[in-house]
Amino acid sequence: MKINILNKFFVPLLTFVATSTTQVAQAQNGLSFDGTDDRVSCGNDTSVQITGKLLTLEAWIYPTSFKTNPWDCNVICKEDNSANYGYMLRVGGSGQLNFGMGNGTSTWMERNSPSNVLVLNTWQHIAGTYDGTWMRLYVNGKVVDSASATSNISNTGAAIQLTIGDHTGSYQRRFQGLIDEVRVWKACRTTAEIQANMYDEFCSNQKGLRAYYKFNQGKAALTNNTVTTVKDFSPYNNTGTLSGFALTGSTSNWVKGYAMKRYVVSTTETITACDRFNSPSGKIKVTVSGTYYDTIPTAYGCDSAIKYVVTIKKRTTSSMKAFDCKSYTSPSKTYTWTKSGTYVDYLKNSIGCDSVITIFLTIGAPMDSVSLVNCYSVKSPTGKYTYTQSGTYYDTLKSFRGCDSILKVKVKILQATNNEINVAECYKFRSPSGKYLYTKPGSYYDTLENADGCDSIIKINFSIIQGRKTIIRSACSEFKSPSGNYTYTQSGEYYDTLVNYRGCDSIVTIKLTIWGPGRDTLDVKACRYFILPFTKTVATKSGDYVDVTKNFRGCDSLILYRVTIVNVDDYVTLNGSLLTARSSTGAYQWLNCTKSYQVVAGETAKQFIAKENHLFAVEITDNGCKDTSDCIQVTTASNLSMNVGQLGISPNPSRGQFVIHPILGGSATIFVYNAAGQLIHREETNEIKGHTMNLQQPVGFYLLKVQTSNGVMSQRIGISE
């Protein structure tokens, strides 16, 4: 019996909607930062990699402590102090506000407000804006500092994460207090816009808003061990991850934040439904008419309050019996059934709801079955058919209702069986009946009686086992035969003998290929050095070098590199203020080392007369290679004497650890450049004598520059395996 029931849920017949908007000031949550290890890491999506000349950073803060400097307490930070890029909004000092941006040069675009514009233990709104012309600092919607600025914001440090409450890098510039409503804009907000929206919680997307954190998660001052992320209510979903927070108590946890104004959309819906009504949120599930209330959070974290005025109408039910010979169509004309069973159909009643009809259906006369067994053939019950093979058949009779009654006939015909078997033996085989013994290969027949008393004829395909097999094999240098009796070192066809599982000899033909090692020769031209790809050997002189790898067959492949090393002669002599390159060939460009290797305009000859008492070097391009000389101190341009000192570096080359010990000591800044001239490392030291530097870089040569108060020194260093 089949029951076909269609599940019907809420079907609104009529819906009327009325909408109103109200603004409510209510304290949402914020985050408490302990000033020790609390931070929120917000990732490095391209949406926060802001460049150009438009930027606004803003937040509500409740500082409980100020550190010494105005930059010591980061509210919003995306820079690590290793290069001038990114942006930051910070507080500290004597209640100062700090706003800065990196422009990719040695000079920050940075402003510090006057002292005491900020106070402790009070909620205050802070903001910093940049429009490509002016930088402005705001406290509670008022400009507290401004200055002109025209550089582009740099993004050379794109790998640095956006961080709230702490410095992005390793500097311990952590904020202590409460933070709420953090916003990052790729736009310059005007004074009017800041004043108009600083108290409002945004409930929709805002143009230029790249990150927006309301901090409304968790339960204030309670246990929030499972609430470890903050939602970004901008379109870019830059989810922040909490680290260092205790997530319990009134500090280092979710706490009561600033009371922002929130817009609540109130809607009244008049609903007429059949049987039941389920609200879209799933909170309201009713079967009785009445007035109900529901609240749905919007995509931007604001509430939508809905009042439902619900009228419930009921569906009706009934049942009926039905009969047909072959098929039956339901009253709604929706369904056609061909089998007896219980079914459900739906019509609309006078009030527009479903009228449910249960139909007890009978199709034709009941089907019956019979089983017939015979050796060779059998007739159907009506005598119309004769069956000579086993199977299921159908015979037709007339029922008392005049419909065809189908009789299912299961027939089993007992006939002689025919089987065929394949037999392989070493020497001989006796037939299943035991009547025959076969000693030669061939096809034979044997006869048995089956369980039904019929003949069972068996065809026997008999073969004498003589195992023969051909295998194709390859090896790099040698191959051992399957029996282990032979070892082959040359390609060819070989034979081996095994004993198979039946105890008969099995002859194996082996078609063998010995590959041997591969060889290749490559000509290479390199500047100063060449690193073999596989053994990582560093070749500093011209000559032949052998590298070893595996070819596609897994065998050794020997590669002979015929290396030609091109060395550019970068030696420079000094006579008074005249600098002369020793190299007689190539193109020359003189550089001012004191000014960060700035090109000396127009000085492209072999000789150069210095007009300033600076450090100078020459860049020589020759035979496709480029090299730069050591920096030479000129002191005779105006008879000025300057003892810069000399660099001593050991060991050099090394595996990445170098000890620097110049003749003159003191504090210094250390720079390391790669072969492309890119700055890859920077560090500072209070005493350069005996300073140890660890450089984790690939094998190769690099330029080391040490800048002291006395001048600049440089030298090449090498990293080896």
C-alpha positions as CSV (number, residue, x, y, z in Angstrom):
1,M,0.0,0.0,0.0
2,K,1.5,3.4,-1.0
3,I,0.7,6.7,0.9
4,N,1.6,9.8,-1.1
5,I,1.5,12.8,1.2
6,L,2.6,16.3,0.1
7,N,4.0,18.4,3.1
8,K,2.4,21.9,3.0
9,F,3.7,24.7,5.2
10,F,2.9,28.4,5.6
11,V,1.3,29.8,2.6
12,P,0.6,33.6,2.9
13,L,-2.6,34.6,1.2
14,L,-2.3,38.3,1.8
15,T,0.5,40.5,3.1
16,F,0.5,44.2,3.9
17,V,3.7,46.0,5.0
18,A,4.2,49.4,6.8
19,T,7.7,50.6,7.7
20,S,9.2,53.3,10.0
21,T,12.7,54.2,11.2
22,T,13.8,55.3,14.6
23,Q,17.3,56.2,16.1
24,V,18.1,54.7,19.5
25,A,21.3,55.5,21.6
26,Q,22.4,52.4,23.4
27,A,25.7,51.1,24.7
28,Q,27.0,48.3,22.7
29,N,30.2,46.3,23.6
30,G,33.8,47.3,23.1
31,L,37.2,45.7,23.7
32,S,39.4,46.2,26.7
33,F,43.2,46.1,26.0
34,D,45.5,45.4,28.9
35,G,48.6,47.2,27.4
36,T,50.7,44.0,27.8
37,D,49.9,41.5,25.0
38,D,46.4,42.2,23.7
39,R,46.0,42.8,20.0
40,V,43.5,42.2,17.1
41,S,45.1,41.0,13.8
42,C,42.8,41.9,10.8
43,G,44.8,40.3,7.9
44,N,46.3,41.9,4.8
45,D,43.5,42.0,2.2
46,T,44.1,44.3,-0.7
47,S,41.2,46.4,0.6
48,V,43.4,47.7,3.5
49,Q,46.6,48.1,1.4
50,I,45.7,51.7,0.9
51,T,47.9,53.9,-1.4
52,G,47.5,57.2,-3.0
53,K,46.4,60.4,-1.4
54,L,43.1,59.6,0.4
55,L,42.9,58.2,4.0
56,T,40.8,58.5,7.1
57,L,41.4,56.5,10.4
58,E,38.9,56.9,13.3
59,A,37.9,55.3,16.6
60,W,36.4,55.8,20.0
61,I,38.9,55.3,22.8
62,Y,38.9,55.3,26.6
63,P,42.6,55.4,27.6
64,T,43.5,54.4,31.1
65,S,47.3,55.0,30.8
66,F,49.7,57.0,28.5
67,K,53.3,56.0,27.9
68,T,56.2,58.3,27.3
69,N,56.0,59.1,23.6
70,P,53.1,60.1,21.4
71,W,53.6,57.0,19.3
72,D,53.8,54.5,22.1
73,C,50.1,53.4,22.2
74,N,48.8,52.1,18.8
75,V,45.1,52.3,18.2
76,I,45.2,51.5,14.4
77,C,48.5,50.3,12.8
78,K,49.7,48.9,9.5
79,E,53.5,49.4,9.5
80,D,56.5,47.7,11.1
81,N,59.1,50.5,11.2
82,S,61.4,48.8,8.8
83,A,60.6,51.0,5.9
84,N,58.4,54.0,5.3
85,Y,55.1,52.7,4.3
86,G,51.6,52.0,5.6
87,Y,49.6,54.1,8.1
88,M,48.9,54.5,11.9
89,L,46.8,56.3,14.5
90,R,48.4,56.4,17.9
91,V,48.2,58.1,21.3
92,G,50.6,58.7,24.2
93,G,52.9,61.2,25.8
94,S,51.1,63.9,27.6
95,G,47.7,63.2,26.1
96,Q,49.0,63.6,22.5
97,L,47.4,62.3,19.3
98,N,49.8,60.9,16.6
99,F,48.8,60.4,12.9
100,G,51.3,59.1,10.3
101,M,51.8,57.6,6.8
102,G,54.7,56.2,5.0
103,N,55.6,57.6,1.5
104,G,58.4,55.1,0.6
105,T,61.2,57.6,1.4
106,S,63.4,58.2,4.4
107,T,60.9,60.8,5.7
108,W,57.6,60.0,7.4
109,M,54.4,62.1,6.8
110,E,53.6,62.4,10.5
111,R,51.9,64.8,12.9
112,N,51.8,65.1,16.7
113,S,49.0,67.1,18.3
114,P,49.7,69.5,21.1
115,S,49.8,68.0,24.6
116,N,46.7,67.3,26.7
117,V,44.2,67.1,23.8
118,L,43.4,63.7,25.2
119,V,42.5,62.8,28.8
120,L,42.5,59.5,30.7
121,N,39.4,57.5,31.8
122,T,37.1,59.3,29.4
123,W,35.5,58.3,26.1
124,Q,36.9,60.4,23.2
125,H,36.5,60.2,19.4
126,I,39.9,60.4,17.5
127,A,40.5,60.7,13.8
128,G,43.2,61.4,11.3
129,T,42.6,62.5,7.7
130,Y,44.7,63.0,4.5
131,D,43.4,64.5,1.3
132,G,46.7,64.7,-0.7
133,T,47.2,68.3,0.4
134,W,46.6,68.5,4.2
135,M,46.9,66.1,7.2
136,R,44.4,66.8,9.9
137,L,44.0,65.5,13.5
138,Y,40.6,65.4,15.2
139,V,39.5,65.0,18.8
140,N,35.7,64.8,19.4
141,G,35.1,66.2,15.9
142,K,37.4,69.3,16.3
143,V,40.7,69.9,14.4
144,V,43.5,69.8,17.0
145,D,46.4,69.9,14.5
146,S,47.0,70.3,10.7
147,A,49.8,70.6,8.3
148,S,50.4,70.5,4.5
149,A,51.5,67.2,2.9
150,T,51.6,66.1,-0.8
151,S,53.2,62.7,-1.0
152,N,51.5,59.4,-2.0
153,I,50.9,56.8,0.7
154,S,53.3,53.9,0.0
155,N,52.4,50.2,0.1
156,T,55.9,48.6,-0.2
157,G,55.2,46.7,3.0
158,A,52.0,45.0,1.7
159,A,52.7,41.8,3.7
160,I,52.1,43.6,7.0
161,Q,48.8,43.0,8.7
162,L,46.3,45.6,9.8
163,T,46.5,45.6,13.7
164,I,44.3,47.2,16.4
165,G,45.7,48.0,19.9
166,D,49.3,47.1,19.2
167,H,52.2,47.7,16.8
168,T,52.1,45.6,13.6
169,G,55.8,44.5,14.1
170,S,57.8,43.6,17.1
171,Y,57.8,47.0,18.8
172,Q,55.9,47.0,22.1
173,R,53.7,50.0,21.5
174,R,50.5,48.6,23.0
175,F,47.4,50.5,23.9
176,Q,45.9,50.3,27.4
177,G,42.2,51.1,27.8
178,L,39.0,50.5,25.8
179,I,38.5,50.8,22.0
180,D,35.2,50.9,20.1
181,E,33.9,51.7,16.6
182,V,37.2,51.4,14.5
183,R,36.9,52.6,10.9
184,V,39.4,52.6,8.1
185,W,38.5,54.7,4.9
186,K,40.1,55.0,1.5
187,A,38.6,58.5,1.5
188,C,39.2,61.8,3.2
189,R,36.3,62.4,5.5
190,T,35.5,66.1,5.9
191,T,35.0,67.8,9.2
192,A,31.2,67.9,8.6
193,E,31.1,64.2,7.8
194,I,33.2,63.3,10.9
195,Q,31.0,65.5,13.2
196,A,27.8,64.1,11.6
197,N,28.7,60.4,11.9
198,M,31.0,60.0,14.9
199,Y,28.0,59.2,17.1
200,D,26.2,57.0,14.6
201,E,26.5,53.3,14.1
202,F,26.4,52.6,10.4
203,C,23.7,50.2,9.3
204,S,24.5,50.2,5.6
205,N,27.5,50.2,3.3
206,Q,29.4,53.4,3.1
207,K,31.4,54.6,0.1
208,G,35.2,54.3,0.7
209,L,34.8,52.3,4.0
210,R,37.5,49.5,3.8
211,A,37.3,48.1,7.4
212,Y,34.6,48.7,10.1
213,Y,34.7,47.0,13.5
214,K,31.8,47.6,15.9
215,F,33.2,45.2,18.7
216,N,29.6,44.2,19.6
217,Q,30.3,40.5,20.1
218,G,30.5,38.7,23.4
219,K,29.0,39.4,26.8
220,A,30.3,42.4,28.7
221,A,32.7,41.5,31.6
222,L,31.7,37.8,31.5
223,T,33.4,34.7,30.2
224,N,33.9,34.9,26.4
225,N,36.4,32.0,25.7
226,T,34.7,31.1,22.5
227,V,34.4,34.7,21.1
228,T,37.9,35.0,19.5
229,T,37.1,37.0,16.3
230,V,35.6,40.3,15.4
231,K,33.4,40.9,12.4
232,D,34.2,43.5,9.8
233,F,31.0,45.3,8.8
234,S,32.5,46.7,5.6
235,P,31.9,44.9,2.3
236,Y,35.4,43.3,2.4
237,N,35.0,40.9,5.4
238,N,38.4,41.6,7.0
239,T,37.7,39.4,10.0
240,G,40.0,40.2,13.0
241,T,41.5,37.6,15.3
242,L,42.0,38.2,19.0
243,S,45.3,37.3,20.7
244,G,46.5,37.8,24.2
245,F,43.0,38.5,25.6
246,A,42.0,36.8,28.9
247,L,38.3,36.9,27.7
248,T,37.1,37.0,31.3
249,G,36.5,39.8,33.8
250,S,36.4,43.5,33.3
251,T,39.9,43.9,31.6
252,S,41.4,42.2,28.6
253,N,37.9,41.2,27.5
254,W,34.6,42.2,25.9
255,V,33.3,45.2,28.0
256,K,30.6,47.9,27.7
257,G,31.5,50.2,24.9
258,Y,30.5,53.7,23.8
259,A,26.8,54.4,23.5
260,M,26.4,54.8,19.7
261,K,23.2,55.8,18.0
262,R,21.7,52.9,16.2
263,Y,19.0,53.1,13.5
264,V,16.2,50.5,14.0
265,V,13.8,49.8,11.2
266,S,10.3,49.0,12.5
267,T,8.0,47.1,10.1
268,T,4.3,46.0,10.5
269,E,3.2,43.1,8.3
270,T,-0.4,41.9,8.1
271,I,-0.5,38.2,7.3
272,T,-3.3,35.9,6.3
273,A,-2.1,32.2,6.2
274,C,-3.5,28.7,6.0
275,D,-3.1,26.5,9.0
276,R,0.2,28.0,10.3
277,F,2.6,30.9,9.9
278,N,6.4,30.7,10.2
279,S,8.4,33.9,10.2
280,P,11.5,34.2,8.0
281,S,13.8,34.1,11.1
282,G,12.1,30.9,12.3
283,K,11.4,32.4,15.8
284,I,7.7,32.8,15.2
285,K,5.7,29.6,14.5
286,V,2.0,30.0,15.2
287,T,-1.3,28.2,14.4
288,V,-3.5,30.8,16.1
289,S,-4.5,34.2,14.9
290,G,-2.9,37.1,16.8
291,T,-0.2,39.8,17.0
292,Y,3.4,38.6,17.2
293,Y,6.8,40.3,17.3
294,D,10.2,39.3,15.8
295,T,13.7,40.9,15.5
296,I,16.1,40.2,12.6
297,P,19.7,41.5,12.5
298,T,20.6,43.1,9.3
299,A,23.8,42.3,7.3
300,Y,25.4,45.4,8.8
301,G,24.7,44.4,12.5
302,C,21.7,46.6,13.1
303,D,18.2,45.4,14.2
304,S,15.0,45.2,12.1
305,A,12.0,45.0,14.3
306,I,8.9,43.3,12.7
307,K,5.3,43.3,14.0
308,Y,3.2,40.5,12.5
309,V,-0.6,40.8,12.6
310,V,-1.6,37.2,11.7
311,T,-4.9,35.7,10.7
312,I,-5.0,31.9,10.5
313,K,-7.5,30.1,8.2
314,K,-8.0,26.4,8.3
315,R,-7.9,23.8,5.5
316,T,-10.6,21.1,5.2
317,T,-10.2,17.3,5.0
318,S,-12.3,14.5,3.5
319,S,-11.9,10.9,2.1
320,M,-13.3,8.8,-0.7
321,K,-13.1,5.3,-2.3
322,A,-12.3,4.9,-5.9
323,F,-12.0,1.9,-8.4
324,D,-10.8,1.6,-12.0
325,C,-9.5,-1.2,-14.2
326,K,-6.2,0.3,-15.3
327,S,-5.7,3.9,-14.1
328,Y,-7.4,6.7,-12.1
329,T,-7.1,10.5,-12.4
330,S,-7.4,12.5,-9.1
331,P,-10.2,15.1,-8.7
332,S,-7.7,18.0,-9.1
333,K,-6.5,16.4,-12.4
334,T,-3.0,16.8,-11.0
335,Y,-2.2,13.1,-10.6
336,T,-2.8,9.8,-12.4
337,W,-2.3,6.5,-10.5
338,T,-2.0,3.0,-12.0
339,K,-1.6,1.0,-8.8
340,S,-3.9,0.3,-5.9
341,G,-3.1,2.3,-2.8
342,T,-3.9,5.3,-0.5
343,Y,-3.3,8.7,-2.1
344,V,-3.8,12.4,-1.2
345,D,-5.1,15.1,-3.5
346,Y,-5.5,18.9,-2.9
347,L,-8.2,21.3,-4.0
348,K,-8.8,24.9,-2.9
349,N,-11.7,25.4,-0.5
350,S,-14.0,28.5,-0.4
351,I,-11.6,30.5,1.9
352,G,-8.6,29.8,-0.4
353,C,-6.9,27.1,1.7
354,D,-6.2,23.5,0.8
355,S,-9.1,21.0,0.8
356,V,-7.3,17.7,1.5
357,I,-8.9,14.5,0.0
358,T,-7.7,11.0,1.0
359,I,-8.4,8.5,-1.8
360,F,-8.5,4.8,-1.2
361,L,-7.9,3.4,-4.7
362,T,-8.3,-0.1,-6.1
363,I,-7.0,-0.8,-9.7
364,G,-8.4,-3.9,-11.4
365,A,-8.7,-7.4,-9.9
366,P,-6.0,-8.7,-7.6
367,M,-3.0,-10.3,-9.2
368,D,-2.3,-14.0,-8.4
369,S,0.6,-16.3,-9.0
370,V,1.3,-20.0,-9.6
371,S,4.5,-22.2,-9.9
372,L,4.9,-25.0,-12.4
373,V,7.7,-27.6,-12.7
374,N,8.4,-30.1,-15.4
375,C,11.4,-31.7,-17.2
376,Y,10.9,-30.6,-20.7
377,S,7.8,-28.4,-21.1
378,V,4.6,-27.2,-19.3
379,K,1.3,-25.6,-20.4
380,S,-0.2,-22.4,-18.9
381,P,-3.3,-22.6,-16.7
382,T,-5.5,-21.4,-19.6
383,G,-3.9,-23.9,-22.0
384,K,-3.0,-21.0,-24.4
385,Y,0.8,-21.3,-24.0
386,T,3.4,-24.0,-23.8
387,Y,6.7,-23.1,-22.0
388,T,9.9,-24.9,-22.8
389,Q,12.3,-22.8,-20.8
390,S,12.3,-21.8,-17.1
391,G,11.2,-18.2,-16.4
392,T,8.3,-16.0,-15.3
393,Y,5.3,-15.7,-17.6
394,Y,1.9,-14.2,-17.5
395,D,-1.6,-15.6,-18.4
396,T,-4.8,-13.6,-18.4
397,L,-8.2,-14.4,-16.9
398,K,-11.4,-12.4,-16.5
399,S,-12.3,-11.2,-13.0
400,F,-15.8,-10.8,-11.6
401,R,-15.7,-7.0,-12.2
402,G,-15.0,-7.6,-15.9
403,C,-11.4,-6.4,-15.7
404,D,-8.5,-8.5,-16.8
405,S,-7.0,-10.7,-14.0
406,I,-3.3,-11.3,-14.6
407,L,-1.9,-14.6,-13.4
408,K,1.8,-14.7,-12.8
409,V,3.3,-18.1,-13.8
410,K,6.7,-19.1,-12.5
411,V,8.0,-22.0,-14.7
412,K,11.0,-24.3,-14.0
413,I,12.0,-26.6,-16.8
414,L,14.2,-29.5,-15.9
415,Q,16.5,-30.1,-18.8
416,A,19.9,-31.6,-19.5
417,T,22.7,-29.3,-18.5
418,N,25.7,-28.5,-20.5
419,N,28.9,-27.4,-18.9
420,E,32.4,-26.6,-20.1
421,I,35.5,-26.7,-18.0
422,N,39.1,-25.9,-18.7
423,V,41.7,-28.2,-17.0
424,A,45.4,-27.8,-17.0
425,E,47.6,-30.4,-15.4
426,C,51.3,-31.2,-15.5
427,Y,51.0,-34.8,-17.1
428,K,47.4,-36.3,-16.9
429,F,43.7,-35.8,-15.9
430,R,40.8,-38.2,-14.9
431,S,37.3,-37.2,-16.0
432,P,34.7,-36.2,-13.3
433,S,32.8,-39.5,-13.8
434,G,36.0,-41.4,-13.3
435,K,35.5,-43.3,-16.6
436,Y,38.3,-41.7,-18.6
437,L,42.0,-40.9,-18.2
438,Y,43.5,-38.1,-20.5
439,T,47.2,-37.9,-21.1
440,K,47.3,-35.7,-24.2
441,P,45.9,-32.2,-24.7
442,G,42.5,-31.9,-26.4
443,S,38.7,-31.5,-26.0
444,Y,36.8,-34.4,-24.3
445,Y,33.2,-35.1,-23.2
446,D,32.0,-36.8,-20.0
447,T,28.4,-37.5,-18.9
448,L,26.8,-37.2,-15.4
449,E,23.3,-37.3,-14.0
450,N,22.1,-34.0,-12.4
451,A,20.0,-33.6,-9.3
452,D,16.8,-33.5,-11.4
453,G,17.5,-36.7,-13.1
454,C,18.6,-35.2,-16.4
455,D,21.8,-35.7,-18.2
456,S,24.6,-33.3,-17.5
457,I,27.1,-33.2,-20.4
458,I,30.5,-31.8,-19.5
459,K,33.0,-30.6,-22.2
460,I,36.6,-30.8,-20.9
461,N,39.3,-28.7,-22.5
462,F,42.5,-30.4,-21.3
463,S,46.0,-28.9,-21.6
464,I,49.4,-30.0,-20.4
465,I,51.1,-27.3,-18.3
466,Q,54.3,-26.0,-19.7
467,G,54.8,-22.6,-18.2
468,R,56.2,-19.9,-20.6
469,K,56.2,-16.2,-19.9
470,T,57.9,-13.2,-21.5
471,I,58.7,-10.1,-19.4
472,I,60.1,-6.7,-20.5
473,R,62.4,-5.1,-18.0
474,S,64.8,-2.1,-17.8
475,A,67.4,-1.1,-15.2
476,C,70.0,1.6,-14.7
477,S,73.2,-0.5,-14.5
478,E,72.4,-4.2,-13.8
479,F,69.4,-6.6,-13.4
480,K,69.0,-9.8,-11.4
481,S,66.9,-12.6,-12.9
482,P,63.6,-13.6,-11.2
483,S,65.3,-16.8,-9.9
484,G,68.2,-14.9,-8.5
485,N,70.6,-17.1,-10.4
486,Y,71.8,-14.6,-12.9
487,T,72.9,-10.9,-13.1
488,Y,72.9,-9.1,-16.4
489,T,74.7,-5.8,-17.1
490,Q,74.0,-5.4,-20.8
491,S,70.8,-5.1,-22.9
492,G,69.6,-8.3,-24.6
493,E,67.2,-11.3,-24.4
494,Y,67.8,-13.8,-21.6
495,Y,66.2,-17.0,-20.2
496,D,65.5,-18.0,-16.7
497,T,63.8,-21.1,-15.2
498,L,61.3,-21.2,-12.3
499,V,59.1,-23.8,-10.7
500,N,55.4,-22.8,-10.8
501,Y,52.8,-23.4,-8.1
502,R,51.9,-26.8,-9.7
503,G,55.5,-28.0,-9.6
504,C,56.1,-27.7,-13.3
505,D,58.9,-25.9,-14.9
506,S,58.2,-22.4,-16.0
507,I,60.5,-20.7,-18.5
508,V,60.8,-16.9,-18.4
509,T,62.0,-15.0,-21.4
510,I,63.5,-11.7,-20.3
511,K,63.8,-8.8,-22.8
512,L,66.2,-6.5,-21.0
513,T,67.2,-2.8,-21.5
514,I,70.2,-1.4,-19.5
515,W,69.9,2.4,-19.7
516,G,73.2,3.5,-18.1
517,P,73.9,7.0,-17.0
518,G,72.9,10.1,-19.1
519,R,75.3,12.8,-20.2
520,D,74.9,16.3,-21.4
521,T,77.1,19.4,-21.9
522,L,76.0,23.0,-21.4
523,D,77.9,26.3,-22.0
524,V,77.2,28.9,-19.3
525,K,78.3,32.5,-19.1
526,A,77.9,34.2,-15.6
527,C,78.8,37.4,-13.8
528,R,81.2,36.8,-10.9
529,Y,79.9,33.4,-10.0
530,F,77.6,30.5,-11.1
531,I,75.7,28.1,-8.8
532,L,75.2,24.6,-10.2
533,P,71.5,23.8,-10.0
534,F,71.6,20.4,-8.3
535,T,74.8,20.1,-6.2
536,K,74.6,23.9,-5.4
537,T,78.4,24.2,-6.0
538,V,79.5,27.8,-6.4
539,A,81.8,28.3,-9.4
540,T,83.9,31.6,-9.1
541,K,86.4,30.7,-11.8
542,S,86.0,29.7,-15.5
543,G,86.3,26.0,-16.2
544,D,84.4,22.7,-16.5
545,Y,82.1,21.6,-13.6
546,V,80.1,18.4,-13.3
547,D,76.6,18.4,-11.8
548,V,74.6,15.2,-11.1
549,T,70.8,14.7,-11.1
550,K,68.3,12.0,-11.9
551,N,66.8,11.6,-15.4
552,F,63.2,10.7,-16.1
553,R,64.1,7.0,-15.8
554,G,65.5,7.5,-12.3
555,C,69.1,6.9,-13.5
556,D,72.1,9.3,-12.8
557,S,72.4,12.0,-15.4
558,L,75.7,13.8,-15.6
559,I,75.7,17.4,-16.8
560,L,79.0,19.1,-17.8
561,Y,78.8,22.9,-17.4
562,R,81.5,24.7,-19.4
563,V,81.5,27.9,-17.3
564,T,82.9,31.2,-18.3
565,I,83.0,33.7,-15.4
566,V,83.1,37.4,-16.3
567,N,84.7,39.6,-13.6
568,V,84.4,43.3,-13.9
569,D,87.6,45.2,-12.8
570,D,86.1,47.6,-10.2
571,Y,89.4,48.9,-8.7
572,V,89.6,52.7,-8.3
573,T,92.7,54.9,-7.6
574,L,92.6,58.3,-5.9
575,N,95.0,61.2,-6.6
576,G,93.9,64.2,-4.7
577,S,90.3,64.7,-5.8
578,L,90.8,62.7,-9.0
579,L,89.3,59.2,-9.1
580,T,90.3,56.9,-11.8
581,A,88.8,53.5,-12.7
582,R,91.5,50.9,-13.6
583,S,89.2,49.1,-16.1
584,S,89.9,50.2,-19.6
585,T,86.7,48.8,-21.1
586,G,83.0,49.1,-20.4
587,A,80.5,51.9,-19.5
588,Y,81.1,54.0,-16.3
589,Q,78.7,55.8,-13.9
590,W,80.0,57.5,-10.8
591,L,77.9,57.3,-7.6
592,N,77.8,59.4,-4.4
593,C,77.9,56.7,-1.6
594,T,77.3,59.4,1.1
595,K,73.9,60.2,-0.5
596,S,72.6,56.6,-0.6
597,Y,74.5,55.8,-3.9
598,Q,72.9,58.7,-5.8
599,V,74.0,59.0,-9.4
600,V,76.4,61.8,-10.1
601,A,74.8,63.5,-13.1
602,G,76.9,63.6,-16.3
603,E,79.9,61.7,-14.8
604,T,80.2,58.7,-17.1
605,A,83.9,58.8,-18.0
606,K,86.7,56.6,-16.7
607,Q,88.0,59.5,-14.5
608,F,86.0,61.8,-12.2
609,I,87.0,64.9,-10.3
610,A,85.2,65.1,-6.9
611,K,83.8,68.5,-6.1
612,E,82.7,67.5,-2.5
613,N,84.4,65.7,0.3
614,H,82.1,62.6,0.1
615,L,82.4,58.9,-0.4
616,F,82.3,58.0,-4.2
617,A,82.2,54.7,-6.2
618,V,81.9,53.8,-9.8
619,E,79.4,51.4,-11.4
620,I,81.0,49.6,-14.4
621,T,79.0,47.6,-17.1
622,D,81.3,45.4,-19.2
623,N,80.7,42.3,-21.3
624,G,77.1,42.0,-20.1
625,C,78.0,42.2,-16.4
626,K,77.6,45.1,-13.9
627,D,79.7,45.7,-10.7
628,T,80.2,48.6,-8.3
629,S,83.6,49.5,-6.7
630,D,84.2,50.1,-3.1
631,C,83.4,53.6,-1.8
632,I,86.5,55.9,-1.8
633,Q,86.7,58.9,0.6
634,V,87.7,62.2,-1.0
635,T,89.1,64.7,1.5
636,T,91.0,67.1,-0.7
637,A,88.1,68.8,-2.5
638,S,88.2,71.6,0.2
639,N,91.2,70.3,2.2
640,L,88.7,68.7,4.7
641,S,90.1,65.6,6.5
642,M,87.7,62.8,7.5
643,N,88.8,59.5,8.9
644,V,85.9,57.2,8.1
645,G,87.6,54.0,8.9
646,Q,87.7,50.6,7.3
647,L,85.4,47.6,7.4
648,G,86.7,44.2,8.6
649,I,84.2,41.4,8.2
650,S,84.8,37.8,9.2
651,P,84.2,35.1,8.2
652,N,83.6,36.2,4.6
653,P,82.0,34.3,2.9
654,S,80.0,32.5,5.6
655,R,76.7,30.6,6.0
656,G,75.0,33.8,7.0
657,Q,76.7,34.9,10.3
658,F,79.2,37.8,10.0
659,V,81.2,39.7,12.6
660,I,81.7,43.5,11.8
661,H,84.8,45.2,13.3
662,P,85.8,48.6,11.7
663,I,88.7,50.6,12.9
664,L,86.3,53.3,14.2
665,G,83.5,52.2,16.6
666,G,80.3,53.9,17.8
667,S,76.6,53.6,16.9
668,A,75.7,52.7,13.3
669,T,72.9,51.7,10.9
670,I,73.6,48.6,8.8
671,F,72.1,48.1,5.3
672,V,72.3,45.0,3.0
673,Y,71.4,45.1,-0.7
674,N,70.9,42.2,-3.1
675,A,72.5,41.9,-6.6
676,A,69.5,43.8,-8.0
677,G,70.2,46.8,-5.7
678,Q,67.1,46.1,-3.5
679,L,67.3,46.7,0.2
680,I,66.8,43.3,1.9
681,H,68.0,43.9,5.5
682,R,68.3,46.9,7.9
683,E,69.4,47.0,11.6
684,E,70.9,49.4,14.1
685,T,73.6,48.9,16.8
686,N,75.0,51.1,19.6
687,E,78.5,49.7,19.1
688,I,79.6,48.5,15.6
689,K,82.9,47.0,16.9
690,G,82.5,43.2,17.1
691,H,78.8,43.4,16.1
692,T,77.4,40.1,15.0
693,M,74.8,40.0,12.1
694,N,72.7,37.0,11.1
695,L,71.5,37.2,7.5
696,Q,69.1,34.5,6.3
697,Q,69.3,34.7,2.5
698,P,70.0,32.4,-0.4
699,V,73.6,31.6,-1.6
700,G,75.1,34.5,-3.4
701,F,76.9,37.9,-3.1
702,Y,75.5,41.0,-1.4
703,L,76.6,44.6,-0.7
704,L,77.0,45.6,3.0
705,K,76.8,49.3,3.9
706,V,77.6,50.7,7.4
707,Q,76.5,54.3,8.0
708,T,78.1,56.1,11.1
709,S,78.3,59.7,12.2
710,N,81.8,59.8,10.5
711,G,80.6,58.6,7.1
712,V,79.6,55.5,5.1
713,M,81.6,52.3,4.6
714,S,80.7,49.4,2.3
715,Q,82.0,46.0,1.4
716,R,80.8,42.9,-0.5
717,I,79.9,39.8,1.5
718,G,79.1,36.2,0.3
719,I,76.8,33.5,1.6
720,S,77.8,29.9,0.8
721,E,76.3,26.5,1.5
